[in-house]
Amino acid sequence: MASFRFEELEVWKLGSEIGNDLFDIADLLLEKKKYRFSEQLNGAAMSITNNIAEGSGSFSNKDFANFLNISRRSVFECANILCILQRGKYISNETKELNFSRLQTLSKMITNFRKRLLN
């Protein structure tokens, strides 16, 4: 069976898992008619893995590292959205903290992978 390089990357796998959980939160926001919050969270979550995948198709490690930088920034965007959602009482503090922990792990993985590419 054919596969793409990114499918083998642990950083992409974790990003996909987290993304699925964030998509679930976005779906709940739709039920509450918070369309803009839902749209923004979906986009930021998708950007994490999209940039890892796109970067994996690069011809150079430097180019791939640039895509990882964008992916990492999307992790931070997701964290910010979760803060806003928790403050607005759209999600619980537990939900925010659980996702923060996973996003922090992912951020570190992206950073370390990026460093390895550039060395």
Helices and strands as residue ranges (DSSP letters): G 5-8, H 10-31, H 35-56, H 61-87, H 93-118
